[in-house]
């Protein structure tokens, strides 16, 4: 068995003024409650009044959670993670963990039987979806489609569903990778069923409130943005990026992605950055103008993104360019960190 991953969490600042301080969000606050943070944009503004600690961060505790590519989230004094331990016959156990964010002590954990790997080529074991914290509730999704709503403090199961069994979902080629998005009373995610590529559930009980077909689900997760006064859930995968009215499920617009996109959309207001995966298919910037997608710039020969979401910050795009690689073995030596001008695509 391959070695399990090690979770190392930097959660405290050693200061007499504050025994536990997380970094500040774009709008203040210290939680990191979902994939890519509170706004799903990967941005955190660190406080600068803690001197040496931020210059030389050090691990305060560590915990072995198992294999997987799920990220860690935190809310208040709790941190949450998911990992997998392989067993016989291509199956094993997923475990959802709740840790004390100050000490690393296990508050609760819950395990269930799950497929170890789902793939067409690269064998990556364990969960791919990141947990989502919403107040007193925690939502998790396995690569096989086990969807749980836990009471965050105790680990009690409020409700659970299996996407293939309960909603006729089809496990995507690399398993379910979507990190659930909470919007008001809705839990929005990719379903990958014939009549419903995307779905919104009642977050209190798992009942379907809207569904939308017409998307090729891959490995991304929806991002929420406001365009023309409407809260829009943006999905990307396969050959299209799709804007959906988050409240109703109505498709608002759709545009091709020049190739096969694996990662989620990178969004800044009404602008959506698209980077494709596998083979040099390039990237581009789409802007929604008067309800219609318009290509601001495109370059089909640069900035291929396989497994890492880019970040938009102060008029620039930062990310890893994997053009000409499949992230296999020595191919990774061809990858490079790049900064692009947001409005022009110029490499800075």
C-alpha positions as YAML, in Angstrom:
chain: A
units: angstrom
residues:
- id: 1
  name: UNK
  ca: [0.00, 0.00, 0.00]
- id: 2
  name: UNK
  ca: [1.25, 3.47, -0.78]
- id: 3
  name: UNK
  ca: [2.05, 5.66, 2.19]
- id: 4
  name: UNK
  ca: [-0.83, 7.67, 3.55]
- id: 5
  name: UNK
  ca: [-0.90, 11.41, 3.26]
- id: 6
  name: UNK
  ca: [0.02, 13.58, 6.22]
- id: 7
  name: UNK
  ca: [-2.15, 16.47, 7.25]
- id: 8
  name: UNK
  ca: [-0.17, 19.40, 8.65]
- id: 9
  name: UNK
  ca: [-2.24, 22.32, 9.83]
- id: 10
  name: UNK
  ca: [-0.94, 25.78, 10.74]
- id: 11
  name: UNK
  ca: [-3.73, 27.01, 12.95]
- id: 12
  name: UNK
  ca: [-2.34, 29.21, 15.68]
- id: 13
  name: UNK
  ca: [-0.27, 32.29, 16.21]
- id: 14
  name: UNK
  ca: [1.84, 32.22, 19.35]
- id: 15
  name: UNK
  ca: [0.90, 35.62, 20.70]
- id: 16
  name: UNK
  ca: [-0.06, 36.80, 24.14]
- id: 17
  name: UNK
  ca: [-2.78, 38.92, 22.52]
- id: 18
  name: UNK
  ca: [-4.50, 36.08, 20.68]
- id: 19
  name: UNK
  ca: [-4.04, 32.35, 21.35]
- id: 20
  name: UNK
  ca: [-5.52, 31.30, 18.00]
- id: 21
  name: UNK
  ca: [-5.71, 33.51, 14.95]
- id: 22
  name: UNK
  ca: [-6.41, 32.44, 11.37]
- id: 23
  name: UNK
  ca: [-5.68, 34.63, 8.39]
- id: 24
  name: UNK
  ca: [-8.20, 37.31, 7.50]
- id: 25
  name: UNK
  ca: [-10.63, 36.83, 4.61]
- id: 26
  name: UNK
  ca: [-11.33, 39.31, 1.86]
- id: 27
  name: UNK
  ca: [-14.30, 40.46, 3.94]
- id: 28
  name: UNK
  ca: [-12.80, 39.71, 7.33]
- id: 29
  name: UNK
  ca: [-13.27, 36.62, 9.50]
- id: 30
  name: UNK
  ca: [-10.97, 33.66, 9.91]
- id: 31
  name: UNK
  ca: [-12.79, 30.54, 8.70]
- id: 32
  name: UNK
  ca: [-11.85, 28.55, 5.61]
- id: 33
  name: UNK
  ca: [-15.15, 26.65, 5.34]
- id: 34
  name: UNK
  ca: [-15.03, 25.21, 1.82]
- id: 35
  name: UNK
  ca: [-12.97, 24.48, -1.28]
- id: 36
  name: UNK
  ca: [-10.78, 27.52, -2.09]
- id: 37
  name: UNK
  ca: [-12.04, 29.45, 0.92]
- id: 38
  name: UNK
  ca: [-15.10, 31.56, 1.76]
- id: 39
  name: UNK
  ca: [-15.47, 33.01, -1.76]
- id: 40
  name: UNK
  ca: [-14.05, 30.03, -3.69]
- id: 41
  name: UNK
  ca: [-11.33, 32.29, -5.06]
- id: 42
  name: UNK
  ca: [-8.29, 30.97, -3.16]
- id: 43
  name: UNK
  ca: [-7.60, 34.40, -1.60]
- id: 44
  name: UNK
  ca: [-6.56, 35.07, 2.00]
- id: 45
  name: UNK
  ca: [-5.23, 38.35, 3.36]
- id: 46
  name: UNK
  ca: [-2.84, 37.61, 6.20]
- id: 47
  name: UNK
  ca: [-2.56, 39.89, 9.19]
- id: 48
  name: UNK
  ca: [0.91, 41.37, 9.49]
- id: 49
  name: UNK
  ca: [1.11, 42.21, 13.20]
- id: 50
  name: UNK
  ca: [2.38, 38.85, 14.42]
- id: 51
  name: UNK
  ca: [6.05, 39.36, 13.58]
- id: 52
  name: UNK
  ca: [8.30, 36.33, 13.39]
- id: 53
  name: UNK
  ca: [5.58, 33.66, 13.24]
- id: 54
  name: UNK
  ca: [4.37, 34.61, 9.77]
- id: 55
  name: UNK
  ca: [7.97, 34.84, 8.55]
- id: 56
  name: UNK
  ca: [8.84, 31.39, 9.90]
- id: 57
  name: UNK
  ca: [5.61, 29.36, 10.17]
- id: 58
  name: UNK
  ca: [5.91, 25.98, 11.86]
- id: 59
  name: UNK
  ca: [3.61, 23.01, 12.26]
- id: 60
  name: UNK
  ca: [1.76, 22.90, 15.57]
- id: 61
  name: UNK
  ca: [0.28, 19.43, 15.15]
- id: 62
  name: UNK
  ca: [-0.15, 16.73, 12.55]
- id: 63
  name: UNK
  ca: [-2.52, 13.84, 11.93]
- id: 64
  name: UNK
  ca: [-2.57, 10.91, 9.54]
- id: 65
  name: UNK
  ca: [-5.89, 10.81, 7.70]
- id: 66
  name: UNK
  ca: [-5.17, 8.44, 4.81]
- id: 67
  name: UNK
  ca: [-4.87, 8.80, 1.05]
- id: 68
  name: UNK
  ca: [-6.74, 11.32, -1.07]
- id: 69
  name: UNK
  ca: [-6.65, 14.74, -2.71]
- id: 70
  name: UNK
  ca: [-9.32, 16.39, -0.58]
- id: 71
  name: UNK
  ca: [-8.39, 19.68, 1.11]
- id: 72
  name: UNK
  ca: [-8.73, 20.66, 4.76]
- id: 73
  name: UNK
  ca: [-11.37, 23.16, 5.90]
- id: 74
  name: UNK
  ca: [-11.98, 24.87, 9.22]
- id: 75
  name: UNK
  ca: [-14.77, 26.62, 11.01]
- id: 76
  name: UNK
  ca: [-14.25, 28.18, 14.41]
- id: 77
  name: UNK
  ca: [-12.34, 25.77, 16.63]
- id: 78
  name: UNK
  ca: [-12.83, 22.74, 14.36]
- id: 79
  name: UNK
  ca: [-10.96, 21.44, 11.31]
- id: 80
  name: UNK
  ca: [-12.35, 18.82, 8.94]
- id: 81
  name: UNK
  ca: [-10.69, 16.39, 6.53]
- id: 82
  name: UNK
  ca: [-11.43, 13.17, 4.61]
- id: 83
  name: UNK
  ca: [-9.03, 10.32, 3.87]
- id: 84
  name: UNK
  ca: [-9.04, 6.74, 2.60]
- id: 85
  name: UNK
  ca: [-7.40, 3.48, 3.65]
- id: 86
  name: UNK
  ca: [-7.30, 0.80, 0.97]
- id: 87
  name: UNK
  ca: [-8.64, -2.67, 1.54]
- id: 88
  name: UNK
  ca: [-9.14, -5.80, -0.58]
- id: 89
  name: UNK
  ca: [-10.81, -5.97, -4.00]
- id: 90
  name: UNK
  ca: [-10.29, -2.29, -4.94]
- id: 91
  name: UNK
  ca: [-12.32, -1.09, -1.99]
- id: 92
  name: UNK
  ca: [-11.52, 0.35, 1.40]
- id: 93
  name: UNK
  ca: [-12.68, 2.81, 4.02]
- id: 94
  name: UNK
  ca: [-13.24, 6.55, 3.75]
- id: 95
  name: UNK
  ca: [-13.07, 8.39, 7.06]
- id: 96
  name: UNK
  ca: [-14.37, 11.88, 7.78]
- id: 97
  name: UNK
  ca: [-12.42, 13.54, 10.61]
- id: 98
  name: UNK
  ca: [-13.25, 16.45, 12.88]
- id: 99
  name: UNK
  ca: [-10.21, 17.79, 14.73]
- id: 100
  name: UNK
  ca: [-9.75, 20.35, 17.46]
- id: 101
  name: UNK
  ca: [-8.08, 23.09, 15.42]
- id: 102
  name: UNK
  ca: [-5.90, 24.20, 18.35]
- id: 103
  name: UNK
  ca: [-4.57, 20.86, 19.54]
- id: 104
  name: UNK
  ca: [-5.16, 18.36, 16.72]
- id: 105
  name: UNK
  ca: [-7.20, 16.13, 18.99]
- id: 106
  name: UNK
  ca: [-9.89, 14.06, 17.26]
- id: 107
  name: UNK
  ca: [-13.36, 15.29, 18.23]
- id: 108
  name: UNK
  ca: [-15.17, 12.71, 16.11]
- id: 109
  name: UNK
  ca: [-14.73, 10.57, 13.02]
- id: 110
  name: UNK
  ca: [-17.00, 8.54, 10.77]
- id: 111
  name: UNK
  ca: [-16.01, 5.73, 8.36]
- id: 112
  name: UNK
  ca: [-17.82, 4.04, 5.50]
- id: 113
  name: UNK
  ca: [-17.02, 1.52, 2.77]
- id: 114
  name: UNK
  ca: [-15.96, 3.11, -0.51]
- id: 115
  name: UNK
  ca: [-14.27, 2.41, -3.83]
- id: 116
  name: UNK
  ca: [-10.54, 3.13, -3.59]
- id: 117
  name: UNK
  ca: [-9.99, 4.51, -7.08]
- id: 118
  name: UNK
  ca: [-11.98, 5.49, -10.18]
- id: 119
  name: UNK
  ca: [-9.91, 6.32, -13.26]
- id: 120
  name: UNK
  ca: [-9.23, 5.86, -16.95]
- id: 121
  name: UNK
  ca: [-5.45, 6.27, -16.62]
- id: 122
  name: UNK
  ca: [-3.81, 7.92, -13.58]
- id: 123
  name: UNK
  ca: [-4.38, 5.94, -10.38]
- id: 124
  name: UNK
  ca: [-5.04, 8.38, -7.55]
- id: 125
  name: UNK
  ca: [-6.57, 6.82, -4.45]
- id: 126
  name: UNK
  ca: [-9.13, 8.26, -2.08]
- id: 127
  name: UNK
  ca: [-11.60, 11.15, -2.03]
- id: 128
  name: UNK
  ca: [-11.27, 14.13, -4.39]
- id: 129
  name: UNK
  ca: [-14.03, 16.38, -3.00]
- id: 130
  name: UNK
  ca: [-13.38, 18.90, -0.21]
- id: 131
  name: UNK
  ca: [-15.85, 19.13, 2.71]
- id: 132
  name: UNK
  ca: [-18.14, 22.15, 3.03]
- id: 133
  name: UNK
  ca: [-19.05, 23.69, 6.39]
- id: 134
  name: UNK
  ca: [-22.28, 25.66, 6.65]
- id: 135
  name: UNK
  ca: [-22.94, 26.88, 10.17]
- id: 136
  name: UNK
  ca: [-23.54, 23.82, 12.34]
- id: 137
  name: UNK
  ca: [-23.61, 21.43, 9.37]
- id: 138
  name: UNK
  ca: [-20.87, 19.65, 7.40]
- id: 139
  name: UNK
  ca: [-21.32, 18.25, 3.88]
- id: 140
  name: UNK
  ca: [-19.02, 15.63, 2.33]
- id: 141
  name: UNK
  ca: [-19.00, 13.71, -0.96]
- id: 142
  name: UNK
  ca: [-17.02, 10.56, -1.81]
- id: 143
  name: UNK
  ca: [-15.64, 9.66, -5.22]
- id: 144
  name: UNK
  ca: [-18.34, 6.96, -5.37]
- id: 145
  name: UNK
  ca: [-21.14, 9.43, -4.62]
- id: 146
  name: UNK
  ca: [-21.76, 9.03, -0.89]
- id: 147
  name: UNK
  ca: [-23.20, 12.40, 0.13]
- id: 148
  name: UNK
  ca: [-23.45, 13.13, 3.87]
- id: 149
  name: UNK
  ca: [-24.85, 15.95, 5.95]
- id: 150
  name: UNK
  ca: [-23.32, 15.78, 9.44]
- id: 151
  name: UNK
  ca: [-23.92, 17.77, 12.57]
- id: 152
  name: UNK
  ca: [-20.53, 19.47, 12.61]
- id: 153
  name: UNK
  ca: [-20.01, 19.40, 16.36]
- id: 154
  name: UNK
  ca: [-20.98, 15.80, 17.05]
- id: 155
  name: UNK
  ca: [-20.69, 13.87, 13.78]
- id: 156
  name: UNK
  ca: [-24.34, 12.84, 13.93]
- id: 157
  name: UNK
  ca: [-25.70, 12.08, 10.45]
- id: 158
  name: UNK
  ca: [-28.57, 14.45, 9.67]
- id: 159
  name: UNK
  ca: [-29.19, 12.85, 6.28]
- id: 160
  name: UNK
  ca: [-27.29, 10.91, 3.62]
- id: 161
  name: UNK
  ca: [-27.72, 9.98, -0.02]
- id: 162
  name: UNK
  ca: [-25.90, 7.93, -2.65]
- id: 163
  name: UNK
  ca: [-25.91, 9.85, -5.94]
- id: 164
  name: UNK
  ca: [-26.02, 6.76, -8.23]
- id: 165
  name: UNK
  ca: [-28.63, 4.95, -6.16]
- id: 166
  name: UNK
  ca: [-30.90, 7.82, -5.11]
- id: 167
  name: UNK
  ca: [-30.65, 10.20, -8.09]
- id: 168
  name: UNK
  ca: [-29.54, 7.91, -10.97]
- id: 169
  name: UNK
  ca: [-26.16, 9.64, -11.08]
- id: 170
  name: UNK
  ca: [-23.30, 8.11, -13.05]
- id: 171
  name: UNK
  ca: [-19.87, 8.05, -11.42]
- id: 172
  name: UNK
  ca: [-17.64, 10.32, -13.57]
- id: 173
  name: UNK
  ca: [-14.48, 8.99, -15.17]
- id: 174
  name: UNK
  ca: [-12.34, 10.07, -12.18]
- id: 175
  name: UNK
  ca: [-15.08, 9.71, -9.61]
- id: 176
  name: UNK
  ca: [-17.14, 12.48, -8.04]
- id: 177
  name: UNK
  ca: [-14.71, 15.36, -7.51]
- id: 178
  name: UNK
  ca: [-17.19, 18.21, -7.01]
- id: 179
  name: UNK
  ca: [-17.02, 20.07, -3.70]
- id: 180
  name: UNK
  ca: [-20.65, 20.92, -2.72]
- id: 181
  name: UNK
  ca: [-21.62, 24.61, -2.85]
- id: 182
  name: UNK
  ca: [-24.07, 26.01, -0.29]
- id: 183
  name: UNK
  ca: [-26.31, 28.81, -1.56]
- id: 184
  name: UNK
  ca: [-29.08, 29.88, 0.78]
- id: 185
  name: UNK
  ca: [-31.17, 26.78, 1.43]
- id: 186
  name: UNK
  ca: [-29.59, 24.97, -1.53]
- id: 187
  name: UNK
  ca: [-26.73, 22.50, -1.83]
- id: 188
  name: UNK
  ca: [-25.46, 22.70, -5.43]
- id: 189
  name: UNK
  ca: [-23.28, 20.02, -7.02]
- id: 190
  name: UNK
  ca: [-22.57, 17.97, -10.12]
- id: 191
  name: UNK
  ca: [-24.77, 14.87, -10.45]
- id: 192
  name: UNK
  ca: [-23.79, 13.50, -13.87]
- id: 193
  name: UNK
  ca: [-27.13, 11.87, -14.58]
- id: 194
  name: UNK
  ca: [-28.65, 11.71, -18.07]
- id: 195
  name: UNK
  ca: [-31.49, 14.12, -17.23]
- id: 196
  name: UNK
  ca: [-29.44, 16.19, -14.78]
- id: 197
  name: UNK
  ca: [-25.80, 17.14, -15.12]
- id: 198
  name: UNK
  ca: [-26.16, 19.63, -12.27]
- id: 199
  name: UNK
  ca: [-28.51, 19.59, -9.32]
- id: 200
  name: UNK
  ca: [-29.56, 21.66, -6.32]
- id: 201
  name: UNK
  ca: [-30.74, 19.84, -3.20]
- id: 202
  name: UNK
  ca: [-32.56, 21.12, -0.16]
- id: 203
  name: UNK
  ca: [-29.61, 21.31, 2.22]
- id: 204
  name: UNK
  ca: [-31.83, 20.32, 5.16]
- id: 205
  name: UNK
  ca: [-32.97, 16.96, 3.77]
- id: 206
  name: UNK
  ca: [-31.37, 16.21, 0.37]
- id: 207
  name: UNK
  ca: [-34.54, 16.57, -1.72]
- id: 208
  name: UNK
  ca: [-34.05, 17.81, -5.30]
- id: 209
  name: UNK
  ca: [-35.16, 21.44, -5.80]
- id: 210
  name: UNK
  ca: [-33.84, 21.97, -9.34]
- id: 211
  name: UNK
  ca: [-31.84, 20.09, -11.93]
- id: 212
  name: UNK
  ca: [-30.25, 20.93, -15.28]
- id: 213
  name: UNK
  ca: [-28.98, 18.70, -18.07]
- id: 214
  name: UNK
  ca: [-26.47, 19.42, -20.79]
- id: 215
  name: UNK
  ca: [-23.00, 19.33, -19.26]
- id: 216
  name: UNK
  ca: [-20.12, 16.87, -19.39]
- id: 217
  name: UNK
  ca: [-19.07, 16.49, -15.76]
- id: 218
  name: UNK
  ca: [-15.34, 16.13, -15.14]
- id: 219
  name: UNK
  ca: [-13.37, 17.21, -12.06]
- id: 220
  name: UNK
  ca: [-14.45, 20.77, -11.33]
- id: 221
  name: UNK
  ca: [-16.66, 22.43, -8.73]
- id: 222
  name: UNK
  ca: [-19.16, 25.28, -9.20]
- id: 223
  name: UNK
  ca: [-18.25, 28.85, -8.27]
- id: 224
  name: UNK
  ca: [-20.77, 31.53, -7.31]
- id: 225
  name: UNK
  ca: [-20.63, 35.04, -8.78]
- id: 226
  name: UNK
  ca: [-23.06, 37.89, -9.44]
- id: 227
  name: UNK
  ca: [-23.61, 38.84, -13.09]
- id: 228
  name: UNK
  ca: [-26.16, 41.46, -14.19]
- id: 229
  name: UNK
  ca: [-27.64, 41.41, -10.71]
- id: 230
  name: UNK
  ca: [-28.24, 37.64, -10.71]
- id: 231
  name: UNK
  ca: [-26.45, 35.14, -8.45]
- id: 232
  name: UNK
  ca: [-24.89, 32.78, -10.96]
- id: 233
  name: UNK
  ca: [-23.41, 29.32, -10.35]
- id: 234
  name: UNK
  ca: [-20.66, 28.74, -12.91]
- id: 235
  name: UNK
  ca: [-19.87, 25.14, -13.89]
- id: 236
  name: UNK
  ca: [-17.04, 24.04, -16.17]
- id: 237
  name: UNK
  ca: [-16.12, 20.64, -17.52]
- id: 238
  name: UNK
  ca: [-15.74, 18.70, -20.71]
- id: 239
  name: UNK
  ca: [-16.23, 21.13, -23.54]
- id: 240
  name: UNK
  ca: [-18.30, 23.91, -22.00]
- id: 241
  name: UNK
  ca: [-18.50, 26.54, -19.30]
- id: 242
  name: UNK
  ca: [-22.10, 27.11, -18.17]
- id: 243
  name: UNK
  ca: [-23.77, 29.88, -16.17]
- id: 244
  name: UNK
  ca: [-26.83, 28.86, -14.14]
- id: 245
  name: UNK
  ca: [-29.25, 30.95, -12.10]
- id: 246
  name: UNK
  ca: [-28.30, 29.63, -8.67]
- id: 247
  name: UNK
  ca: [-31.81, 30.08, -7.26]
- id: 248
  name: UNK
  ca: [-33.83, 28.50, -10.07]
- id: 249
  name: UNK
  ca: [-31.47, 26.27, -12.11]
- id: 250
  name: UNK
  ca: [-32.22, 28.17, -15.32]
- id: 251
  name: UNK
  ca: [-29.35, 28.09, -17.80]
- id: 252
  name: UNK
  ca: [-28.32, 31.68, -18.49]
- id: 253
  name: UNK
  ca: [-25.46, 31.19, -20.95]
- id: 254
  name: UNK
  ca: [-23.01, 28.63, -22.29]
- id: 255
  name: UNK
  ca: [-19.68, 28.78, -24.13]
- id: 256
  name: UNK
  ca: [-17.15, 26.26, -25.45]
- id: 257
  name: UNK
  ca: [-13.80, 25.84, -23.71]
- id: 258
  name: UNK
  ca: [-11.51, 25.31, -26.75]
- id: 259
  name: UNK
  ca: [-10.85, 21.78, -25.54]
- id: 260
  name: UNK
  ca: [-11.34, 19.56, -22.52]
- id: 261
  name: UNK
  ca: [-11.31, 21.45, -19.19]
- id: 262
  name: UNK
  ca: [-10.78, 19.47, -16.00]
- id: 263
  name: UNK
  ca: [-10.54, 22.12, -13.30]
- id: 264
  name: UNK
  ca: [-13.25, 24.43, -12.02]
- id: 265
  name: UNK
  ca: [-13.80, 27.90, -13.47]
- id: 266
  name: UNK
  ca: [-11.71, 30.82, -12.21]
- id: 267
  name: UNK
  ca: [-14.12, 33.73, -11.86]
- id: 268
  name: UNK
  ca: [-13.78, 37.46, -11.25]
- id: 269
  name: UNK
  ca: [-17.18, 39.18, -11.41]
- id: 270
  name: UNK
  ca: [-18.46, 38.73, -14.96]
- id: 271
  name: UNK
  ca: [-15.11, 37.41, -16.26]
- id: 272
  name: UNK
  ca: [-14.35, 33.69, -16.45]
- id: 273
  name: UNK
  ca: [-10.85, 32.36, -17.09]
- id: 274
  name: UNK
  ca: [-10.80, 29.00, -18.88]
- id: 275
  name: UNK
  ca: [-7.69, 26.81, -19.00]
- id: 276
  name: UNK
  ca: [-7.80, 23.40, -20.65]
- id: 277
  name: UNK
  ca: [-6.23, 20.08, -19.71]
- id: 278
  name: UNK
  ca: [-4.33, 17.42, -21.67]
- id: 279
  name: UNK
  ca: [-2.46, 18.40, -24.83]
- id: 280
  name: UNK
  ca: [-1.76, 22.04, -25.76]
- id: 281
  name: UNK
  ca: [-5.28, 23.42, -26.13]
- id: 282
  name: UNK
  ca: [-4.68, 26.75, -24.50]
- id: 283
  name: UNK
  ca: [-6.77, 29.15, -22.50]
- id: 284
  name: UNK
  ca: [-8.91, 32.25, -22.79]
- id: 285
  name: UNK
  ca: [-10.93, 34.89, -21.02]
- id: 286
  name: UNK
  ca: [-14.70, 35.05, -21.39]
- id: 287
  name: UNK
  ca: [-16.77, 38.02, -20.25]
- id: 288
  name: UNK
  ca: [-20.55, 37.98, -19.91]
- id: 289
  name: UNK
  ca: [-21.79, 41.13, -21.63]
- id: 290
  name: UNK
  ca: [-25.54, 41.81, -21.72]
- id: 291
  name: UNK
  ca: [-26.17, 38.18, -20.85]
- id: 292
  name: UNK
  ca: [-23.99, 36.73, -23.60]
- id: 293
  name: UNK
  ca: [-20.49, 35.21, -23.35]
- id: 294
  name: UNK
  ca: [-17.86, 37.19, -25.31]
- id: 295
  name: UNK
  ca: [-14.26, 36.12, -25.83]
- id: 296
  name: UNK
  ca: [-11.97, 38.90, -24.56]
- id: 297
  name: UNK
  ca: [-8.78, 37.07, -25.53]
- id: 298
  name: UNK
  ca: [-7.63, 33.55, -26.25]
- id: 299
  name: UNK
  ca: [-4.37, 31.70, -26.81]
- id: 300
  name: UNK
  ca: [-4.59, 28.09, -27.92]
- id: 301
  name: UNK
  ca: [-0.90, 27.40, -27.36]
- id: 302
  name: UNK
  ca: [-0.28, 28.36, -23.75]
- id: 303
  name: UNK
  ca: [-1.38, 27.85, -20.18]
- id: 304
  name: UNK
  ca: [-2.74, 24.32, -20.01]
- id: 305
  name: UNK
  ca: [-3.95, 23.51, -16.48]
- id: 306
  name: UNK
  ca: [-4.30, 19.92, -15.33]
- id: 307
  name: UNK
  ca: [-4.70, 19.66, -11.57]
- id: 308
  name: UNK
  ca: [-4.24, 23.12, -10.05]
- id: 309
  name: UNK
  ca: [-6.77, 25.95, -10.00]
- id: 310
  name: UNK
  ca: [-5.41, 29.39, -10.81]
- id: 311
  name: UNK
  ca: [-6.02, 32.50, -8.69]
- id: 312
  name: UNK
  ca: [-7.05, 35.99, -9.84]
- id: 313
  name: UNK
  ca: [-5.56, 38.83, -7.81]
- id: 314
  name: UNK
  ca: [-5.34, 42.55, -8.56]
- id: 315
  name: UNK
  ca: [-5.77, 42.30, -12.31]
- id: 316
  name: UNK
  ca: [-3.55, 39.25, -12.81]
- id: 317
  name: UNK
  ca: [-3.93, 35.47, -13.08]
- id: 318
  name: UNK
  ca: [-1.48, 33.28, -11.17]
- id: 319
  name: UNK
  ca: [-1.19, 29.54, -11.80]
- id: 320
  name: UNK
  ca: [0.81, 26.58, -13.02]
- id: 321
  name: UNK
  ca: [1.19, 26.12, -16.77]
- id: 322
  name: UNK
  ca: [1.43, 22.45, -17.71]
- id: 323
  name: UNK
  ca: [1.46, 22.95, -21.50]
- id: 324
  name: UNK
  ca: [2.77, 19.87, -23.29]
- id: 325
  name: UNK
  ca: [2.60, 17.60, -20.26]
- id: 326
  name: UNK
  ca: [0.25, 15.04, -18.83]
- id: 327
  name: UNK
  ca: [1.74, 15.45, -15.36]
- id: 328
  name: UNK
  ca: [3.29, 12.00, -15.68]
- id: 329
  name: UNK
  ca: [6.75, 11.38, -14.31]
- id: 330
  name: UNK
  ca: [9.37, 13.69, -15.74]
- id: 331
  name: UNK
  ca: [6.71, 15.67, -17.58]
- id: 332
  name: UNK
  ca: [6.29, 17.73, -14.43]
- id: 333
  name: UNK
  ca: [9.67, 19.32, -15.12]
- id: 334
  name: UNK
  ca: [8.03, 21.16, -18.02]
- id: 335
  name: UNK
  ca: [5.54, 22.86, -15.70]
- id: 336
  name: UNK
  ca: [6.10, 26.45, -14.61]
- id: 337
  name: UNK
  ca: [4.48, 29.09, -12.42]
- id: 338
  name: UNK
  ca: [3.14, 31.95, -14.54]
- id: 339
  name: UNK
  ca: [1.43, 35.29, -14.15]
- id: 340
  name: UNK
  ca: [-0.88, 36.53, -16.92]
- id: 341
  name: UNK
  ca: [-2.44, 39.95, -17.37]
- id: 342
  name: UNK
  ca: [-6.15, 39.43, -16.68]
- id: 343
  name: UNK
  ca: [-7.49, 41.61, -19.50]
- id: 344
  name: UNK
  ca: [-4.96, 40.70, -22.22]
- id: 345
  name: UNK
  ca: [-3.46, 37.30, -21.42]
- id: 346
  name: UNK
  ca: [0.05, 38.73, -21.71]
- id: 347
  name: UNK
  ca: [2.64, 36.71, -19.78]
- id: 348
  name: UNK
  ca: [4.05, 39.02, -17.13]
...
